Amino acid sequence: MRRVAIIGHGAIGRELATALLRRGGYAVAVVLRPGSSRAGQVGPDCVTVHDPAALAAFRPAIVVEAAGAQAVREWGPASLGLGVPLLLSSVGALHDDGLRAALVEAAEAAGTRLYLPSGALAGLDYVLAARAAGDLRIRYESRKPPAAWADELRRLGHVERPARPVTLLEGSAREAAARYPANLNVAATLALAGIGFDRTEVSVVVDPEARGNTHGIAVASELGSLELSVVNRPSPDNPKTSWIVSRSLLSAIEQHFSTVQLL
Ligand SMILES: NC(=O)c1ccc[n+]([C@@H]2O[C@H](COP(=O)([O-])OP(=O)(O)OC[C@H]3O[C@@H](n4cnc5c(N)ncnc54)[C@H](O)[C@@H]3O)[C@@H](O)[C@H]2O)c1
């Protein structure tokens, strides 16, 4: 049995646990906060874990975070301390250089790795190949429908359904990940793959015409250029999260266990 522990049982965690159990050959533990309202939603096929000792007792071969930036802080070092890889969905948490250094140090000390998946993004292979090219410029645009930004629109005094696009942010990936940590994981992944948080340009737009959660990526360098647009359907359980993210995590887990690795 391939033993996988998943931190969080929201939209991504639930979809991932269900997909792993459907595949077969996986034993799944779900890490919940004590007293979590999600406890009743954990299926009988999963082990429920509330603390680091119980996580260690489950003996996971890999731990997956699907719970948010705070969970990366709470669970990251202890999980890496088990000597098994930690696959992060909340990559935006790594805009904090101190946290990133602490996680890298914990992984090195335990002889393991931090895995960062594509998530809702595409084109990471190209960005990694081009990262050392001269004159490299990387731009990312997030365009989501108003439902994905309802709280923020309210907070900024906008109507819930604006008639025209509203630009929430124009700045660096560091500013974007710091201001919207739950929404800007893609910008953070792109920054880490390419030219870093301060040089990656980001714009965040609420677009009433958006057909889904749209990620636009433009890369230009001496090697050539890449322009792509990914239109993701929102997760049925969370309009801020793209449905494909749980599949990206599933694919990363399968790669971890696979003899043949696609890089
Ligand atoms: N990399 C990407 O492309 C990408 C895309 C979308 C979302 N994400 C990340 O994935 C995370 C999860 O997304 P979601 O749609 O499943 O969110 P969600 O809100 O539906 O679920 C998150 C769950 O985690 C639980 N949780 C929070 N802190 C916890 C902790 N310390 N320990 C255990 N459980 C905890 C919450 O109670 C909630 O049930 C988001 O916070 C976001 O950072 C990444």
Ligand as a Chemical Component Dictionary entry (heavy atoms), coordinates in Angstrom:
data_LIG
# 
_chem_comp.id                   LIG 
_chem_comp.type                 NON-POLYMER 
_chem_comp.pdbx_formal_charge   0 
_chem_comp.three_letter_code    LIG 
# 
loop_
_chem_comp_atom.comp_id 
_chem_comp_atom.atom_id 
_chem_comp_atom.alt_atom_id 
_chem_comp_atom.type_symbol 
_chem_comp_atom.charge 
_chem_comp_atom.model_Cartn_x 
_chem_comp_atom.model_Cartn_y 
_chem_comp_atom.model_Cartn_z 
_chem_comp_atom.pdbx_ordinal 
LIG N1  N1  N 0  -1.204  25.516 -6.305 1  
LIG C1  C1  C 0  -2.381  25.869 -6.818 2  
LIG O1  O1  O 0  -2.527  26.039 -8.030 3  
LIG C2  C2  C 0  -3.554  26.054 -5.890 4  
LIG C3  C3  C 0  -4.806  26.365 -6.442 5  
LIG C4  C4  C 0  -5.878  26.511 -5.583 6  
LIG C5  C5  C 0  -5.706  26.399 -4.200 7  
LIG N2  N2  N 1  -4.481  26.118 -3.705 8  
LIG C6  C6  C 0  -4.255  26.014 -2.237 9  
LIG O2  O2  O 0  -4.944  24.918 -1.743 10 
LIG C7  C7  C 0  -5.482  25.243 -0.467 11 
LIG C8  C8  C 0  -6.709  24.395 -0.226 12 
LIG O3  O3  O 0  -7.690  24.701 -1.205 13 
LIG P1  P1  P 0  -9.198  24.234 -1.038 14 
LIG O4  O4  O 0  -9.958  24.730 -2.216 15 
LIG O5  O5  O -1 -9.232  22.789 -0.715 16 
LIG O6  O6  O 0  -9.628  25.082 0.256  17 
LIG P2  P2  P 0  -10.865 24.815 1.228  18 
LIG O7  O7  O 0  -11.067 26.088 1.966  19 
LIG O8  O8  O 0  -11.992 24.212 0.489  20 
LIG O9  O9  O 0  -10.313 23.705 2.234  21 
LIG C9  C9  C 0  -9.223  23.889 3.105  22 
LIG C10 C10 C 0  -9.444  23.001 4.315  23 
LIG O10 O10 O 0  -8.256  22.973 5.102  24 
LIG C11 C11 C 0  -8.619  23.032 6.480  25 
LIG N3  N3  N 0  -7.494  23.531 7.262  26 
LIG C12 C12 C 0  -7.057  24.796 7.360  27 
LIG N4  N4  N 0  -5.983  24.867 8.180  28 
LIG C13 C13 C 0  -5.739  23.605 8.604  29 
LIG C14 C14 C 0  -4.769  23.025 9.463  30 
LIG N5  N5  N 0  -3.855  23.778 10.049 31 
LIG N6  N6  N 0  -4.792  21.687 9.665  32 
LIG C15 C15 C 0  -5.729  20.925 9.059  33 
LIG N7  N7  N 0  -6.697  21.423 8.244  34 
LIG C16 C16 C 0  -6.697  22.746 8.022  35 
LIG C17 C17 C 0  -9.845  23.934 6.499  36 
LIG O11 O11 O 0  -10.617 23.717 7.650  37 
LIG C18 C18 C 0  -10.578 23.495 5.227  38 
LIG O12 O12 O 0  -11.441 22.422 5.477  39 
LIG C19 C19 C 0  -5.798  26.745 -0.553 40 
LIG O13 O13 O 0  -5.697  27.353 0.726  41 
LIG C20 C20 C 0  -4.751  27.254 -1.496 42 
LIG O14 O14 O 0  -3.671  27.820 -0.762 43 
LIG C21 C21 C 0  -3.415  25.937 -4.518 44 
# 
loop_
_chem_comp_bond.comp_id 
_chem_comp_bond.atom_id_1 
_chem_comp_bond.atom_id_2 
_chem_comp_bond.value_order 
_chem_comp_bond.pdbx_ordinal 
LIG N1  C1  SING 1  
LIG C1  O1  DOUB 2  
LIG C1  C2  SING 3  
LIG C2  C3  SING 4  
LIG C2  C21 DOUB 5  
LIG C3  C4  DOUB 6  
LIG C4  C5  SING 7  
LIG C5  N2  DOUB 8  
LIG N2  C6  SING 9  
LIG N2  C21 SING 10 
LIG C6  O2  SING 11 
LIG C6  C20 SING 12 
LIG O2  C7  SING 13 
LIG C7  C8  SING 14 
LIG C7  C19 SING 15 
LIG C8  O3  SING 16 
LIG O3  P1  SING 17 
LIG P1  O4  DOUB 18 
LIG P1  O5  SING 19 
LIG P1  O6  SING 20 
LIG O6  P2  SING 21 
LIG P2  O7  DOUB 22 
LIG P2  O8  SING 23 
LIG P2  O9  SING 24 
LIG O9  C9  SING 25 
LIG C9  C10 SING 26 
LIG C10 O10 SING 27 
LIG C10 C18 SING 28 
LIG O10 C11 SING 29 
LIG C11 N3  SING 30 
LIG C11 C17 SING 31 
LIG N3  C12 SING 32 
LIG N3  C16 SING 33 
LIG C12 N4  DOUB 34 
LIG N4  C13 SING 35 
LIG C13 C14 SING 36 
LIG C13 C16 DOUB 37 
LIG C14 N5  SING 38 
LIG C14 N6  DOUB 39 
LIG N6  C15 SING 40 
LIG C15 N7  DOUB 41 
LIG N7  C16 SING 42 
LIG C17 O11 SING 43 
LIG C17 C18 SING 44 
LIG C18 O12 SING 45 
LIG C19 O13 SING 46 
LIG C19 C20 SING 47 
LIG C20 O14 SING 48 
# 
